[in-house]
Amino acid sequence: MAVRRDYYEVLGVGRQASADELKRAFRKIAMDSHPDRNPDDPAAAARFKEASEAYAVLSDPGRRRSYDMFGHAAADMGGGPAVDFTDMPFADLFETFFGGGAGGRSRRPSNRGDDLRYDLTLTFEEAFKGLDKQIDVPRLVTCERCTGTGAEPGTGVDTCRSCGGAGQIRRAQQSIFGSVVTASTCPTCQGAGRVLRSPCAECRGQGRVERTRRLMVRIPAGVDNGSQIRLSGEGEAGVRGGQPGDLYVVMRVKPHPQLDRRDQDVIYKLLVNIVQAAVGDQIEVPTLDGPVEIAIPPGTQYGQTFRLAGRGMPDVRGGRRGDQYVLVQIVVPKDLNLDQKALLRKVGGLTGKPEKISKGFFEKLRDAISLD
């Protein structure tokens, strides 16, 4: 004879567990082990059956008291039969006991219009400055001929005979908790509760037609890839007079030919030759505000950065700008003439051994150039 496990152990809760804790524990097991989600898995079906029996007993205050006193023998003392919810569909189980579908959303029909997404491409400069942009959005709008009813003008609607105008079909099912009533959308009227005598010739009874609307969108300065702007009520029209959805404008910013963006900061990779790095120079660099001249000090090393405060992108909320960083990359010449090679040999450093370039090397190079 198989040994029956303790009901509290089956659900993974303590003996002082509250009703909410019991429900959460059973819900987790049902999500993992319900036969609808684990077809052809006898082990999962057995786990769910065991858990449903445990929950049916412990969720009933009277049966729980009897179980706490007498254990599994309580069933033999009139505590009631074991319960198996495996025949109840997964969606109906969660609708009945956990207040909605498996995703936590109600399954009641909604006539709200769908939300829409519009991808808007901007140049780097447009994202920096911000602008008003005109867009054309195709969407479903309320049919003007029938004003959204779906019925040809001059005709009416009849109450749906299948659901009696309720828009839902209700079914009663017996369970350990008594009679459980579940509701589903009426397949005849699709939840409207009525049927059209004569569908509208313009929208064919849908109550909506596709039209393109031109909108002006204000793009704030500083937007980045993936930034979104929500235009309330500019999505698709609702069904049968329902609320319209929203329109989400999603930004796609083209890269800049010279500047890279890191949040609100921008980076410019400045290429200098070995002489500029050694003796210093005044070099013009691009910024979002136009060219700016910066000083490269003598002895500048590869990878050294210079910060231009307040030259980055503005924050879309506060407007405060980030910084621009100039990253130095030293370019070593490949094609030297004889005089150039002689000059570098004059500086020295050709030892045939690896050597770390020190500041002294740049000082020698500067002296050699100044004496030439």
N, C-alpha and C positions, 0 to 999 in steps of 0.2 A: 504494500500500500504506500503510495507516494506521500511524503511529508509536506503538509501545506505550510507555506511561509507566513510569518507574522505580517498582518496587513500593513502595519506601520513601516516595516522593513521593505515591503513590496514598493511602497510609494516613496521611500527614502526620507521619511520625516520622523520627528520625535513624537512621543506619546502626548505631548502637550500642544501639538500643532493646531493652529487655528483653522477655521473653515477656509479662509483665503489661501493659507499655506497648502492645505489639502488639494484645493482646486488647481493651484499652480503646479503642484507636483504631478497630478494626474494629466494636466494639459501637456506638460513636457513629455511624459511617456507616450501619450496619444500622438503627439507630433512625430515622435520617432518610430513608433511601433504599430500604428493603425494598419490593418490589412490593405486598405486602399492605397497606402503609400509604400507597402512592402508586399506586392503580389508574389505568390509562390515562395513565401518565407515562413514556414511553420513556426520557427522560433520566435519571430516577431509577433505573429498572431497569438502565440501562447503568452508572451509577455503582456500584450494588450488585454487579453482576456483576464489574466490574473490581476492586472491593475484596475480594470473596470469593476471586478468583483470587490476589490479592496476599497475603492472609492465609493461604490454604492453603499457599503456598510458604514464606513467612517464618516461619510457626509450626512448621514441621517442621525440626529442626536440620540434618538431612542435606541437604535441598533448599535450605535457606537458604545453607549453605556453598557449594553448587554455584552458586547464583544470584550470590553475592558474587564468585565467581571468574569465571564465564562469562556472567553476565547472562541475558537471555531465551533465549540459545542453550542454556542448561542443559536446557530441556525437550526440545530436539532430541537431547540426549545421554543420554536415558533418565531424565530427572528426573521424568517423570510428566506426565499431561495437565493441561490447565487445568481448574479446578473452578468450578462454578456452583451456588450454593445457592439460586437463585431459586425452585426447585420445592419447597423445604422451607418449610412454613408458618412464619409469623413467630413464633408462640408456641413451636413445637417447636424452632426455631433457638435461642431464648434458653434454653429448658429444657435443651438438649443442651450448648451451649458456654459459657453464662454462669451456670449454677447457679440456675435459676429462671425465672419469667416476666419479661415486660418491666418490670414494676413492682418486681422484686427479691424477690417473694414466691414461695414454693414453691407448686406447683399440687396438691400432695398434699391429699387430703380431710382435713378437721378436723371432729371431733364436738363441739367446744367450743360452748357456748351463746352466743347473741348478746348483746352489750352493749345496755343500754337507757338512754334519756334521759328524765328527768322534769323539767319546767319548774315551778319553785316561785316563786310571787309573794309578796313580803314588803312590809310597809310600811316607810317610812324609819326609824321608831322601832324596829321589830323588827330591822332590819339593824344599828342602832346598839347595841342591848342584847344581841342574840343570844337564842336560845331553843331549846327542844325542840319540833319540829313533827311532827305526825302526818300521814302521806301514805298513800294507797291506790294501789298499783301493779298494773295488770293485766299478766300475763306468762304465758309457757308454763312449766309445772312438770312434773316427772316423774309419769307416770300411776301412780296407786296400784294400780289393778287388775292391771296387767301388770308393775309395777315398772320401767317404761321399756323393756322388751324389745320391745313392740309386738305380742306374741303373746298370744292368748287363753289364760288359765290352763288348764293341763292339756294344752296342745298344745305342739309344739316347732317347731324351725326346721330347714331343710335347707340343705346347702351349695349355694351358687350354682353352677350348671352352666356359666355363661358364663365366670366367672373362676376357678373351682375354689376359691373361698373366699378368694382374695387381695384382692378388692375393687378390683382394677385390671386393665385389659387392656393387655398389653405387646405392642409391635410393633417389629420389627427393620427398620432401614433402612440401606442402604449409603451410605457417604460416603467422602471422601478419607481420613478417619481410621479407616476400617474399618466394622464393623457398629455402628450406633448404635441403642440400644434406648430407646424412649420409652414412657411409661406414662400412661394416662388412667383416670378413674373408670369403673368398670363401669356401663353404663346399666341393666342388669337389676336389680342389687341396690343401686345408688346408693352403692357403696363399702362396704357392710356385710359383704359376703362370704357372706351367707346370705339366704334368702327364707323368709317366714312360711308355715307350713302353714294357720293360721287367724288372721287379724288380730284384735286386741283389740276387743271391742265398745264399750269406753269411748272409746278414742283412735283407733280405726279403723287401727290398725297404726303410728301415728306415734310412740308411746311418750311423748307429751307432750300435756297438755290445758291450756286457758287458765283461770287462776284469778286472783283479785285478792288481793293480800297487803297487810296493813296494817303499815307500818313507822314507827318513831320515829327522826327524824333530828335530830341535834344541830347547830344552826346557830351557828357562832362569831360573836362580836360583830365588826362591821366589814366584813361581806361587801358586795360591790358587784355591779352588773349584770355577768353573765357569770361570776361566781365559781362554781366547781364543787366538789362533794363526791363522792368515789367510795366506793361501798359495795361492797366486794369480795364476789363470789359472790351478789349479789342481782339479777343479770340473769336471762335465760332459762335454763332447764335445758338441759344438754348432750344431744346425741342419743346414744341407746344407752349411757347411763351416763357420758357425757363430762362434763368440768368445766363448771360454770355460768358464764355471763358476769357482767359487773359492771353496776351501776346508777350512772349519773352524774346527780346532782341539780344542775340549773343554776338559778342565782338570777336573778330579775327583781325589782328593787327599785322601788317606786312613788316618784315625785318628792315632795319635801316642799313644802307650800304656800308656805313662806317662805324656806327655805334651799336653796342650790345646793351640790352636792358636786363637789370637784376632788380626786380620790384620797382622802387622809385629811383634807384641809382642807375647811371649809365656808365659804360666802360668804353674807352677808346684805346686801341692798341697802336702805340706810336713806334714806328720803325726809325731807328737812328743808326748811322754808321759808326764805326769804331773811333773815328776822329771826333765826331760830335760828342760821343760819350766820354772821351778822354779829356777834352779841353773845354767842353760846355758849348751851349749855343742857345739862341732865341728862335723858337720854332712855333709856327702857327698851327693850331689844332682846331678841328671842327667841334662845335657844340650846338645844342638845340637853339641857342640864341644867335648863332653866327660864329665866324672864326674868332679865336682868342689866341693871343701870343703868350707862350709860357717860357720860362727860363729853365734850361737843362743845365744843372751845375756840373763843373768838372768832376770827373771820376764817377759818373752815374753808372750804376750796375744794371745788368740784365734783370728784369723782373721788378725793378723799382717803380713805385707808383707815386703820382702826384694828384692831390685832391683839389678839385675846383668846387668849392662849397656853393650849394644852391643852384647848380647847373643841371640837375637831373630832372626827372619827370615829376609833375605835381601829384599830390594825393587827391583821389577823386572826392574824398569827403571834406578834408580840411584845406586843400589847396597848397599845403606846404610842400616845397620841392625837395627832392633828394639831391644827391651830389653826383658829380662826374669824376671818374677816376681815370687818369692817363697812365696806362701800363706800358713801360718802356721795354722794347725788344730790340736788341742790338743785332744789326745785320753785318756779317763778316763778308767782305768783298771776295769774289771768286776769280775775276780776271784782272790781275795787276800787271802794269807794265814794268819794265826793268827799273826805272827810277823809283817807282813806288815800292818795289820789293827791296831795293837798296836802302831806302829810308827806314823800312821796318827792321831790316837786319842791323841798321845802325843803332836802333833802340836796344837790341839785344834780346835775350830770352830763348835763343835756339840752343838747347842743351842736350836734346835727344832723350830727355826724361820728362815724364808728366810733371807739371808744376801748376800749382794754384795761382791764378792771376791775382796779383795784389795791387794795392793802390800805387805802389812804387812803379809798377809797369806803366800806368797811365801818366805818372809824373815824367818818366823818361820819354814817353812818346810826345808829350806836350813840349818838353825841352827840345827834342829833336826837330819837331815841326817849326818851333820858333827860331831855331838857329839856321834852318834851311834857307 
